[in-house]
Amino acid sequence: MILAQDGGAGGASFMPILMIGLLFGVMYFMMIRPQQKRRKEAEQMQSSIGPGDEVVTIGGLYGTVASIDDETVMLEVSPGVLARYARPAIARVVPKTDDTMVAESTVPDEVPTKD
């Protein structure tokens, strides 16, 4: 009788190991892999910027890239005002807008009044 019970307990110890492995697999695909993808996209964006690009820093400062080297970026935040930032401090590149296109106003010419 005792030997029969020991054999049954060995099969039950496989289940917790399987659950732990499944938990690590889910955490990898839900947390680690997306974070690695975002980091890779940020590094690619930071390596593609060049002079003349308008960027936003992680602090929310808008500026135009004046010069760039391996570790730093010089931003022109106002005409004649340069600020030096670390390259990873660039959050995103602002898309260039076409100055020849004029946005149509959504405000009507006349405001209706109640009589």
Phi, psi and omega per residue, in radians:
M1 nan -0.738 -3.101
I2 -1.145 -0.683 3.141
L3 -1.149 -0.602 -3.137
A4 -1.192 -0.621 -3.128
Q5 -1.276 -0.609 3.126
D6 -1.143 -0.629 -3.139
G7 -1.149 -0.615 3.141
G8 -1.253 -0.558 -3.113
A9 -1.259 -0.463 3.141
G10 -1.181 -0.586 3.128
G11 -1.238 -0.537 -3.115
A12 -1.275 -0.422 -3.114
S13 -1.319 -0.237 3.112
F14 -1.309 -0.527 -3.075
M15 -1.120 -0.814 3.116
P16 -1.084 -0.632 3.114
I17 -1.144 -0.706 3.093
L18 -1.118 -0.727 3.134
M19 -1.149 -0.696 3.107
I20 -1.133 -0.747 3.092
G21 -1.096 -0.714 3.103
L22 -1.139 -0.685 3.105
L23 -1.098 -0.773 3.095
F24 -1.120 -0.663 3.099
G25 -1.102 -0.774 3.120
V26 -1.133 -0.754 3.129
M27 -1.094 -0.647 3.114
Y28 -1.093 -0.849 -3.083
F29 -1.324 -0.411 -3.117
M30 -1.637 -0.468 -3.040
M31 -2.146 -0.918 -2.999
I32 -1.263 -0.848 -3.082
R33 -1.098 -0.804 3.094
P34 -1.101 -0.624 3.116
Q35 -1.149 -0.704 3.094
Q36 -1.118 -0.662 3.132
K37 -1.150 -0.767 3.109
R38 -1.106 -0.704 3.131
R39 -1.123 -0.713 3.130
K40 -1.136 -0.714 3.109
E41 -1.134 -0.690 3.121
A42 -1.151 -0.732 3.112
E43 -1.127 -0.669 3.129
Q44 -1.163 -0.735 3.114
M45 -1.107 -0.759 -3.112
Q46 -1.182 -0.522 3.122
S47 -1.423 -0.285 -3.105
S48 -1.636 -0.140 -3.125
I49 -1.291 2.662 -3.135
G50 -2.594 3.058 3.127
P51 -0.994 2.374 3.138
G52 1.724 -0.261 3.124
D53 -1.343 2.428 3.047
E54 -1.612 2.259 -3.046
V55 -2.280 2.892 3.039
V56 -2.130 2.310 3.109
T57 -1.467 2.992 3.133
I58 -1.177 -0.298 3.084
G59 -1.542 -0.073 3.103
G60 1.642 0.170 -3.116
L61 -1.498 2.199 3.073
Y62 -1.563 2.465 3.113
G63 -2.867 2.901 3.100
T64 -1.862 2.343 -3.117
V65 -1.211 2.096 3.105
A66 -1.615 -0.765 3.086
S67 -2.681 2.836 -3.076
I68 -2.594 2.472 2.996
D69 -2.319 -2.859 -3.026
D70 -1.098 -0.638 -3.035
E71 -2.026 -0.397 -3.042
T72 -2.213 2.792 3.089
V73 -2.264 2.278 3.051
M74 -1.678 2.086 -3.137
L75 -1.879 2.399 3.010
E76 -1.664 1.860 -3.055
V77 -1.575 -0.341 3.098
S78 -2.712 2.741 -3.123
P79 -0.947 2.067 3.126
G80 1.491 -0.039 -3.121
V81 -1.906 2.023 -3.137
L82 -1.924 2.479 3.091
A83 -2.302 2.437 -3.130
R84 -1.767 2.278 -3.131
Y85 -2.242 2.693 3.004
A86 -1.244 2.528 -3.096
R87 -0.995 -0.724 3.111
P88 -1.175 -0.155 3.132
A89 -1.363 -0.115 3.108
I90 -1.407 2.075 -3.097
A91 -1.482 -0.765 -3.113
R92 -2.817 2.837 3.074
V93 -1.729 2.287 3.127
V94 -1.381 2.243 3.134
P95 -1.109 2.467 -3.138
K96 -1.295 2.416 3.115
T97 -1.828 2.650 3.126
D98 -1.496 2.019 -3.093
D99 -1.249 -0.325 -3.114
T100 -1.340 -0.363 3.125
M101 -1.486 2.287 3.120
V102 -1.857 2.231 -3.136
A103 -1.246 2.351 3.103
E104 -1.310 2.395 3.123
S105 -1.370 2.426 3.125
T106 -1.618 -0.041 3.139
V107 -1.484 2.234 3.127
P108 -1.200 2.724 -3.135
D109 -1.136 -0.696 3.141
E110 -2.054 2.408 3.105
V111 -1.666 2.148 3.134
P112 -1.148 2.446 3.133
T113 -1.998 2.691 3.089
K114 -1.562 2.264 3.105
D115 -1.807 nan nan
